[in-house]
């Protein structure tokens, strides 16, 4: 299992809509997340900075392949078409990334 932490901004005027979308997350999107070996997935909001912190655990053996499968899913693409305009990617994210991946510097069970 590999833990992932990611960061992205959300527009000040988009916070309420982003929350609403996630309270009513589409079942097919949630099924795809699970099918792509992601577990324990959470998104936290830090206001007033309007930063979203995502945490998930990847339990598969081919992260790139699973992420490609998720990205190719038409329902997920439709979901992203609603979420992505609300988000504000960080300028310091890796090339080709939408969310900025974070380095884990400490963990305790």
Secondary structure, DSSP 8 states (H G I E B T S, - for coil): -EEEEEEEEE-GGGHHHHHHHHHT--HHHHHHHHHTTEEEEEEEEETTTTEEEEEEEE-SS-HHHHHHHHHH-HHHHHHHHHHGGGEE--TTS-TT-SSEEE-------
